[in-house]
Amino acid sequence: MFSKKLFFVFILFLTAINTSFAQGFDYASVDKFSDDLNLAISENRLLTNNLQINRTKSPIAGGIYSEDIYFYYAIDNGRVVLKKIISSINYASRVIYTDFLFDDAGNLIKCSYNQDATRDMYDLSVKRIRTYYLTRQLKYVNSNGDTFNEATFTTEHVQAGIDGMARGEKYKALFDAIYKVQEIPKK
C-alpha cells in the first residue's frame, strides 16, 4: 500500500513539474539536446563552475570520500541558464557518476546515474548506467538498455527516480547560491 501511495505522489510530482513541456517532446530530442551540450562542453562554449568537496579525501561517513561537481551554464540576454550538472563522487574504491540535464527553462529533464563508473573505465562492455527521463512521462532505461515506463516501475524504480530528482534540485539550488556569490553587483 505504501509503495502505491509513494508511486502516486511521485507521478503527481512529475506532472506538476513537467507541465511546460511541449506535446512533441520525446526522448530522442532529449538525447540530442544532451549530445549537443556535451559537444559544447568539450569545445568550451559554456561557462563552468567547479566545486570540490573534501578534496583531501578525509574519512567521512565511514569511508574515504571526495566529490567534484561541475556546473555548465550560459548567459542568454542577461539571464543565467543552467544546462548541465555533473557530479563525480569518489567513495572508497569506486566512482559514482551522476549527470543532470536541464532544459532552457531550468527544468530537470534527464538524470543519468552510474553507481560504479570505476569498473566501466576498464570494461566498456559493462554498462551500469540508469537513466531517468523526466519529460511528460517518466521513462527509465536500465543498465542493460531495457526500458520501463511508470506502469511497470517497481518501488526501487520510484525511489531511485525520486532520489535522483531531489539530488538534481539540490545541486541546482547550490548552483544558484554559488552564482549569486560570484555575481558582480550592479551600480
FILO-159009 format. One record per residue (C-alpha): residue in three letters; x, y, z. Coordinates in nm, 3 decimals. Each point is the difference from the previous one (the first is absolute). Example, Ala and Ser with C-alpha at 12.3 -4.5 7.8 and 13.67 -1.06 7.14 Angstrom:
<atoms>
> aa, px, py, pz
> ala, 1.230, -0.450, 0.780
> ser, 0.137, 0.344, -0.066
</atoms>
This chain:
<atoms>
> aa, px, py, pz
> met, 0.000, 0.000, 0.000
> phe, 0.282, 0.241, 0.090
> ser, 0.173, -0.057, -0.334
> lys, -0.323, 0.081, -0.187
> lys, -0.036, 0.325, 0.194
> leu, 0.365, 0.084, -0.060
> phe, -0.042, -0.077, -0.369
> phe, -0.312, 0.217, -0.020
> val, 0.174, 0.293, 0.173
> phe, 0.297, -0.044, -0.233
> ile, -0.221, 0.009, -0.310
> leu, -0.183, 0.309, 0.129
> phe, 0.335, 0.168, 0.064
> leu, 0.116, -0.079, -0.353
> thr, -0.321, 0.132, -0.146
> ala, 0.033, 0.323, 0.197
> ile, 0.359, 0.073, -0.103
> asn, -0.036, -0.099, -0.361
> thr, -0.303, 0.195, -0.117
> ser, 0.220, 0.232, -0.206
> phe, 0.114, -0.267, -0.245
> ala, -0.139, 0.006, -0.351
> gln, -0.210, -0.286, -0.131
> gly, 0.265, -0.115, -0.248
> phe, 0.281, -0.017, 0.256
> asp, 0.149, -0.348, -0.028
> tyr, 0.292, -0.199, 0.136
> ala, 0.204, 0.021, -0.320
> ser, -0.014, 0.381, 0.014
> val, 0.119, -0.009, 0.363
> asp, 0.293, -0.222, -0.100
> lys, 0.083, 0.231, -0.294
> phe, -0.016, 0.301, 0.232
> ser, 0.235, -0.182, 0.239
> asp, 0.241, -0.092, -0.281
> asp, 0.002, 0.362, -0.121
> leu, 0.078, 0.120, 0.352
> asn, 0.279, -0.255, 0.036
> leu, 0.152, 0.134, -0.322
> ala, -0.033, 0.358, 0.127
> ile, 0.170, -0.105, 0.326
> ser, 0.287, -0.172, -0.186
> glu, 0.047, 0.314, -0.213
> asn, -0.007, 0.228, 0.309
> arg, -0.304, 0.190, -0.131
> leu, -0.178, -0.001, 0.337
> leu, 0.096, 0.174, 0.321
> thr, 0.110, -0.233, 0.279
> asn, 0.014, 0.006, 0.378
> asn, 0.172, -0.283, 0.185
> leu, -0.044, -0.087, 0.366
> gln, 0.223, -0.250, 0.178
> ile, -0.127, -0.151, 0.322
> asn, 0.244, -0.164, 0.243
> arg, 0.291, 0.034, -0.243
> thr, 0.244, -0.155, 0.250
> lys, -0.215, -0.314, 0.011
> ser, -0.025, -0.011, 0.379
> pro, -0.208, -0.284, 0.141
> ile, -0.365, 0.109, -0.001
> ala, -0.302, -0.222, 0.054
> gly, 0.212, -0.308, 0.064
> gly, 0.211, 0.018, -0.315
> ile, 0.227, 0.210, -0.215
> tyr, -0.219, 0.251, -0.181
> ser, 0.045, 0.292, -0.238
> glu, -0.225, 0.158, -0.259
> asp, 0.049, 0.218, -0.306
> ile, -0.305, 0.187, -0.126
> tyr, 0.002, 0.180, -0.335
> phe, -0.269, 0.254, -0.086
> tyr, -0.030, 0.085, -0.371
> tyr, -0.203, 0.306, -0.089
> ala, -0.052, 0.280, -0.250
> ile, -0.106, 0.360, 0.026
> asp, -0.274, 0.078, -0.251
> asn, -0.112, 0.365, -0.023
> gly, 0.115, 0.060, 0.357
> arg, -0.178, -0.311, 0.131
> val, 0.202, -0.282, 0.155
> val, -0.104, -0.337, -0.146
> leu, 0.126, -0.312, 0.178
> lys, 0.052, -0.274, -0.260
> lys, 0.167, -0.294, 0.168
> ile, 0.139, -0.113, 0.335
> ile, 0.250, -0.284, 0.024
> ser, 0.088, -0.153, 0.336
> ser, 0.287, -0.243, 0.042
> ile, 0.021, -0.153, 0.347
> asn, 0.305, -0.200, 0.104
> tyr, -0.110, -0.219, 0.285
> ala, 0.254, -0.251, 0.130
> ser, 0.095, -0.201, -0.309
> arg, -0.278, 0.096, -0.239
> val, -0.112, 0.300, -0.204
> ile, -0.367, 0.097, -0.005
> tyr, -0.085, 0.213, -0.303
> thr, -0.322, 0.197, -0.038
> asp, -0.099, 0.225, -0.289
> phe, -0.296, 0.242, 0.028
> leu, -0.138, 0.168, -0.312
> phe, -0.218, 0.313, 0.011
> asp, -0.214, 0.156, -0.272
> asp, 0.013, 0.370, -0.090
> ala, -0.267, 0.078, 0.259
> gly, 0.212, -0.158, 0.277
> asn, -0.205, -0.319, 0.037
> leu, 0.181, -0.325, 0.074
> ile, -0.070, -0.223, -0.302
> lys, 0.251, -0.283, 0.026
> cys, 0.196, -0.166, 0.277
> ser, 0.264, -0.264, -0.078
> tyr, 0.156, -0.190, 0.287
> asn, 0.292, -0.245, -0.002
> gln, 0.056, -0.156, 0.340
> asp, 0.344, -0.138, -0.084
> ala, 0.169, 0.179, -0.288
> thr, 0.339, -0.137, 0.110
> arg, -0.067, -0.342, -0.151
> asp, -0.140, 0.150, -0.319
> met, 0.331, 0.177, -0.065
> tyr, 0.166, -0.336, -0.045
> asp, -0.283, -0.202, -0.154
> leu, -0.194, 0.205, -0.253
> ser, -0.238, -0.289, -0.071
> val, -0.141, 0.036, 0.352
> lys, -0.267, 0.268, 0.031
> arg, -0.130, 0.085, 0.344
> ile, -0.166, 0.329, -0.084
> arg, -0.359, 0.068, 0.104
> thr, -0.168, 0.280, -0.190
> tyr, -0.324, 0.172, 0.097
> tyr, -0.171, 0.224, -0.255
> leu, -0.220, 0.253, 0.176
> thr, -0.205, 0.118, -0.295
> arg, -0.380, -0.025, -0.028
> gln, 0.023, -0.362, 0.107
> leu, 0.276, -0.145, 0.215
> lys, 0.208, -0.260, -0.179
> tyr, 0.279, -0.208, 0.151
> val, 0.273, -0.175, -0.199
> asn, 0.202, -0.250, 0.199
> ser, 0.358, -0.115, -0.040
> asn, -0.098, -0.264, -0.257
> gly, -0.187, 0.248, -0.218
> asp, -0.338, -0.134, 0.112
> thr, -0.267, 0.269, 0.013
> phe, -0.265, 0.039, 0.269
> asn, -0.292, 0.243, 0.023
> glu, -0.201, 0.088, 0.310
> ala, -0.237, -0.293, -0.040
> thr, 0.284, -0.249, 0.048
> phe, 0.201, 0.186, 0.267
> thr, 0.099, -0.180, 0.314
> thr, 0.030, 0.177, 0.335
> glu, 0.376, 0.014, -0.063
> his, -0.055, 0.180, -0.333
> val, -0.228, 0.254, 0.165
> gln, 0.237, 0.061, 0.291
> ala, 0.305, 0.032, -0.227
> gly, -0.190, 0.248, -0.218
> ile, -0.104, 0.206, 0.302
> asp, 0.354, -0.005, 0.139
> gly, 0.147, 0.104, -0.335
> met, -0.246, 0.286, -0.039
> ala, 0.060, 0.119, 0.355
> arg, 0.378, -0.003, -0.048
> gly, -0.033, 0.186, -0.329
> glu, -0.213, 0.270, 0.163
> lys, 0.245, 0.030, 0.292
> tyr, 0.293, 0.040, -0.238
> lys, -0.199, 0.260, -0.194
> ala, -0.061, 0.196, 0.323
> leu, 0.373, -0.026, 0.074
> phe, 0.080, 0.141, -0.345
> asp, -0.242, 0.289, 0.058
> ala, 0.172, 0.080, 0.332
> ile, 0.349, -0.017, -0.152
> tyr, -0.102, 0.217, -0.293
> lys, -0.148, 0.263, 0.234
> val, 0.331, 0.015, 0.188
> gln, 0.202, 0.052, -0.320
> glu, -0.246, 0.243, -0.157
> ile, 0.141, 0.347, -0.053
> pro, -0.211, 0.261, 0.179
> lys, -0.176, 0.246, -0.230
> lys, 0.069, 0.367, 0.066
</atoms>
